[in-house]
Amino acid sequence: MHIDEPIVFEPLYMERVWGGRQLEAVFHKTLPAGTRIGESWEVVDREEAQSVVHAGILKGMTLHEIWERMREPVFGTRFDSESPRFPLLLKILDCQERLSVQVHPPAKVAPELNGEPKTEMWYVVEARLDADLFAGFKPGVGRADFERALDTGDVADKLHRIEVKAGDAIFIPSGRVHAIGAGNLIIEIQQNSDTTYRVFDWNRTGLDGKPRQLHIEESLRSIDFNDVEPALQEMKGELVVECEYFRVEKWSLEHAREACGPDTFALFACLEGDLLCAKRRFKPGELFLVSASQDDRALVPAGGSASVLRITIPG
């Protein structure tokens, strides 16, 4: 089958106690009424959650069906993966309140805890003047100090706090304790995993009015206590982050540019300005996939300039 246009999936909206309505205000997404939407799952292939193609020749197909039945025309032959599911998960996060202090288990620990390892990165699309992130520890903080802080509620005093602004990015490998501060709108690129161990939740209640479940033991086994003062990413040219699971670039488009080479694919998240790809128009906050068999692969800024995140898988 020949695919002559970008693949666009229907987002899945997730209500969260820390969420808000910025996806509607900033990106004009149509959200369920009367809910605090914290996450828009834009590209996902999990048993419990599936991206479904919005329009075109593949309309109605799930990402998992595409991965199983159409891997070569969509993803090409250069990308060789034995993964039973598409290996990445892409989200947009509306963090109107602080997220819990949490950690994702490293690969060596995850099987012992019946979890999945998860390495991720965040790109800050918008941030209030006082917006921040927490990642890793302050110098001199050890496990015993952190455990005492869990008892006293002084966890924030032990974590490394980073002020952020639009355009900042940070890498969060498995094992790094972290939390997103209030006032951030973030694009998250991660391994296809949904294992999160919540170690501290700022003493708040969940949507049901009850304290949310904590995973103290699992968190303490997963956290890297030697992870001190990690920094924001320093861009190297267009490269934002590269690891064994994903490569993320930021492209500033003044002229038409090929999305990817022959027999390969790439995912894009539109950040600023409108752009055209195979005559389809994309606006900020929209994500799409340029497949390996698409003929017209040019990204064309529609209003003079545009910027995108380009997400690919190394290998």
HELIX and SHEET records of a PDB file:
HELIX    1   1 GLN A   22  PHE A   27  1                                   6    
HELIX    2   2 LEU A   63  ARG A   69  1                                   7    
HELIX    3   3 ARG A   71  PHE A   75  1                                   5    
HELIX    4   4 ALA A  110  LEU A  113  5                                   4    
HELIX    5   5 ARG A  143  THR A  152  1                                  10    
HELIX    6   6 VAL A  155  ASP A  157  5                                   3    
HELIX    7   7 ILE A  216  SER A  222  1                                   7    
SHEET    1   A 6 LEU A  12  GLY A  20  0                                        
SHEET    2   A 6 ILE A  37  VAL A  43 -1                                        
SHEET    3   A 6 LEU A  88  CYS A  95 -1                                        
SHEET    4   A 6 ASN A 184  GLN A 191 -1                                        
SHEET    5   A 6 GLU A 120  ALA A 127 -1                                        
SHEET    6   A 6 ALA A 169  ILE A 172 -1                                        
SHEET    1   B 2 ASP A  45  ARG A  46  0                                        
SHEET    2   B 2 ALA A  49  GLN A  50 -1                                        
SHEET    1   C 2 VAL A 101  VAL A 103  0                                        
SHEET    2   C 2 TYR A 197  PHE A 200 -1                                        
SHEET    1   D 3 LEU A 159  GLU A 163  0                                        
SHEET    2   D 3 ASP A 132  PHE A 137 -1                                        
SHEET    3   D 3 HIS A 178  ILE A 180 -1                                        
SHEET    1   E 5 LEU A 239  GLU A 242  0                                        
SHEET    2   E 5 ARG A 247  LEU A 253 -1                                        
SHEET    3   E 5 ALA A 306  THR A 312 -1                                        
SHEET    4   E 5 ALA A 266  GLU A 272 -1                                        
SHEET    5   E 5 LEU A 287  VAL A 290 -1                                        
SHEET    1   F 4 ARG A 257  GLU A 258  0                                        
SHEET    2   F 4 ALA A 298  PRO A 301 -1                                        
SHEET    3   F 4 LEU A 275  CYS A 277 -1                                        
SHEET    4   F 4 ARG A 280  PHE A 282 -1                                        
END                                                                             
